[in-house]
Amino acid sequence: MTSWHSSWRSTFGTVALALLLVAATASVTVVLTSRGAESVAVPADGPLRISVIGDSYSAGSDNDVTWPSLVAAASPLSISDVAVADSSYAGRAGQSGRFADQVDKALASKPDVIVVFGGIGDVALPNQQITQSAVDLFTELGRRAPDAELFVFGPIWHQHPVPDVFMTLDSDIAKAANTTHTTYVSLIRQNWLAADGLMRRNVAPTDEGQSVLAQHLRPLLMEQIRETSKAVLP
């Protein structure tokens, strides 16, 4: 009798453990990054979907790689890069449009996270024009994708000290983010692209520059997701 009870308890315990494991893995799927050192728990229906709106710093300009493609390759994230070179918040003559023109494509993939990065092309435009264009964009994204997290990474400059005109640009965009209660990360003082060979004609990162952006933006993006989303990012 004792032997039968012991066997029954053992079998029951095995079944119960199996059921617990099934329940625990039903809601999330754990995916290891290529580094193998960190894991990210993502929804069972697929990886976190991210859309990137921006300019040549994200779209590239005669580049073989861009930071969104490099980040996607090194993490369990699905990234749709809809950025367009020579675009900006307000736009101006000779540019390829405004960031607002990218919204439809950005939302087509039903993103969990939307990243807006850049805006250097707006430098020296009237402050109010820049701020209002950014307010309009952030408001539209919030209205059309209320369940998506919106992160705004400010423009970055590669020379130091940073000229006042670029500091003012950063302040104008930050003001728009504050007005719309949008997460804003200022990058204008970062010297990530200051080394030789990282910028092409002072207007766009080289492939090496894109790689440097990926190295810095990946952990920054993951940190923002960890802090504000429902994803479990250890």
ZAFIMAR-759121 format. One line per 2 residues: their letters; for each residue x, y, z of C-alpha. Coordinates in steps of 0.02 Angstrom, whole numbers, plus 50000, padded with zeros to 5 digits. Layout:
# residues N
A	X/Y/Z ~ ...
***
This chain:
# residues 234
MT	50000/50000/50000 ~ 50140/50119/50044
SW	50227/50081/49879 ~ 50064/50114/49781
HS	50036/50280/49868 ~ 50215/50332/49838
SW	50201/50290/49653 ~ 50034/50382/49638
RS	50104/50537/49723 ~ 50255/50534/49607
TF	50146/50519/49453 ~ 50027/50655/49512
GT	50172/50771/49549 ~ 50245/50745/49376
VA	50077/50782/49293 ~ 50049/50936/49400
LA	50222/51003/49359 ~ 50190/50975/49174
LL	50025/51069/49185 ~ 50108/51214/49275
LV	50242/51224/49141 ~ 50111/51224/49004
AA	50013/51363/49091 ~ 50169/51465/49118
TA	50221/51458/48937 ~ 50049/51483/48862
SV	50052/51673/48878 ~ 50232/51710/48834
TV	50371/51640/48728 ~ 50549/51660/48786
VL	50670/51704/48646 ~ 50857/51710/48669
TS	50954/51846/48583 ~ 51101/51807/48472
RG	51215/51846/48618 ~ 51135/51707/48718
AE	51162/51804/48878 ~ 50994/51888/48898
SV	50815/51836/48867 ~ 50659/51931/48825
AV	50484/51870/48859 ~ 50375/51919/48713
PA	50190/51887/48676 ~ 50148/51712/48617
DG	50078/51782/48454 ~ 50249/51845/48400
PL	50391/51966/48438 ~ 50365/52146/48489
RI	50328/52249/48335 ~ 50418/52416/48321
SV	50398/52551/48189 ~ 50534/52682/48164
IG	50491/52854/48094 ~ 50635/52968/48051
DS	50762/53037/47929 ~ 50927/52979/47852
YS	50994/52935/48025 ~ 50870/52790/48021
AG	50833/52768/47836 ~ 51015/52777/47784
SD	51091/52868/47637 ~ 51185/52751/47520
ND	51206/52633/47667 ~ 51216/52444/47666
VT	51152/52435/47845 ~ 51049/52545/47960
WP	51033/52544/48148 ~ 50854/52474/48144
SL	50908/52327/48036 ~ 51057/52293/48149
VA	50952/52302/48308 ~ 50820/52186/48234
AA	50954/52060/48186 ~ 51024/52057/48363
SP	50864/52051/48465 ~ 50691/51970/48470
LS	50609/52125/48397 ~ 50517/52146/48232
IS	50563/52319/48168 ~ 50479/52408/48024
DV	50590/52553/47969 ~ 50484/52678/47873
AV	50604/52824/47892 ~ 50639/52930/47739
AD	50804/53019/47707 ~ 50799/53209/47705
SS	50634/53219/47798 ~ 50597/53310/47961
YA	50459/53365/48078 ~ 50413/53526/47988
GR	50491/53492/47818 ~ 50562/53623/47704
AG	50594/53654/47520 ~ 50707/53521/47444
QS	50670/53392/47578 ~ 50578/53227/47558
GR	50427/53274/47661 ~ 50379/53273/47843
FA	50382/53137/47974 ~ 50192/53146/47973
DQ	50196/53076/47796 ~ 50267/52914/47866
VD	50127/52881/47990 ~ 50019/52771/47878
KA	50164/52654/47840 ~ 50218/52655/48021
LA	50047/52598/48081 ~ 50022/52468/47943
SK	50120/52338/48042 ~ 50012/52369/48197
PD	50162/52412/48306 ~ 50174/52387/48493
VI	50305/52524/48498 ~ 50331/52677/48388
VV	50500/52764/48386 ~ 50524/52938/48313
FG	50708/52980/48293 ~ 50792/53130/48215
GI	50737/53299/48153 ~ 50906/53379/48120
GD	50837/53445/47954 ~ 50726/53568/48047
VA	50873/53663/48118 ~ 50855/53853/48108
LP	50669/53846/48065 ~ 50556/53954/48176
NQ	50541/53879/48349 ~ 50352/53879/48350
QI	50343/53793/48181 ~ 50455/53651/48241
TQ	50363/53630/48405 ~ 50190/53634/48327
SA	50239/53509/48192 ~ 50304/53391/48326
VD	50148/53416/48434 ~ 50038/53375/48284
LF	50138/53216/48247 ~ 50139/53152/48425
TE	49954/53190/48445 ~ 49909/53099/48284
LG	50010/52946/48334 ~ 49928/52944/48505
RR	49755/52958/48428 ~ 49778/52828/48292
AP	49881/52703/48394 ~ 49821/52727/48573
DA	49885/52557/48630 ~ 50061/52579/48561
EL	50204/52650/48664 ~ 50279/52807/48587
FV	50462/52849/48615 ~ 50544/53003/48542
FG	50733/53006/48526 ~ 50794/53182/48493
PI	50916/53230/48356 ~ 51100/53195/48378
WH	51246/53301/48320 ~ 51423/53241/48289
QH	51527/53394/48330 ~ 51568/53461/48502
PV	51535/53580/48576 ~ 51361/53571/48501
PD	51314/53735/48415 ~ 51175/53832/48500
VF	51059/53814/48351 ~ 51054/53625/48375
MT	51028/53643/48561 ~ 50878/53753/48522
LD	50811/53623/48402 ~ 50821/53490/48536
SD	50730/53605/48657 ~ 50591/53639/48531
IA	50557/53453/48506 ~ 50570/53417/48692
KA	50439/53551/48723 ~ 50320/53463/48604
AN	50348/53297/48692 ~ 50315/53377/48860
TT	50155/53458/48796 ~ 50089/53290/48734
HT	50154/53188/48882 ~ 50267/53089/48766
TY	50426/53001/48822 ~ 50573/53103/48758
VS	50756/53054/48764 ~ 50878/53195/48722
LI	51031/53138/48625 ~ 51099/53305/48566
RQ	51245/53304/48687 ~ 51298/53125/48649
NW	51465/53109/48560 ~ 51426/52940/48483
LA	51462/52999/48305 ~ 51607/53115/48343
AD	51747/52998/48285 ~ 51818/53007/48109
GL	51733/52899/47979 ~ 51562/52892/48062
MR	51478/53030/47962 ~ 51463/53059/47775
RN	51472/53240/47718 ~ 51404/53295/47886
VA	51228/53241/47836 ~ 51212/53054/47869
PT	51301/52915/47964 ~ 51412/52795/47868
DE	51390/52607/47890 ~ 51512/52620/48035
GQ	51409/52762/48105 ~ 51250/52660/48089
SV	51335/52520/48184 ~ 51381/52640/48323
LA	51201/52703/48330 ~ 51140/52524/48344
QH	51260/52488/48487 ~ 51193/52636/48586
LR	51010/52639/48534 ~ 50977/52454/48561
PL	51000/52457/48751 ~ 50916/52626/48759
LM	50765/52559/48666 ~ 50758/52402/48772
EQ	50767/52507/48930 ~ 50621/52614/48875
IR	50518/52461/48830 ~ 50559/52382/48997
ET	50505/52536/49093 ~ 50342/52575/49004
SK	50272/52421/48917 ~ 50197/52258/48975
AV	50339/52159/48901 ~ 50451/52067/49023
LP	50628/52123/48989 ~ 50751/52067/49124
***
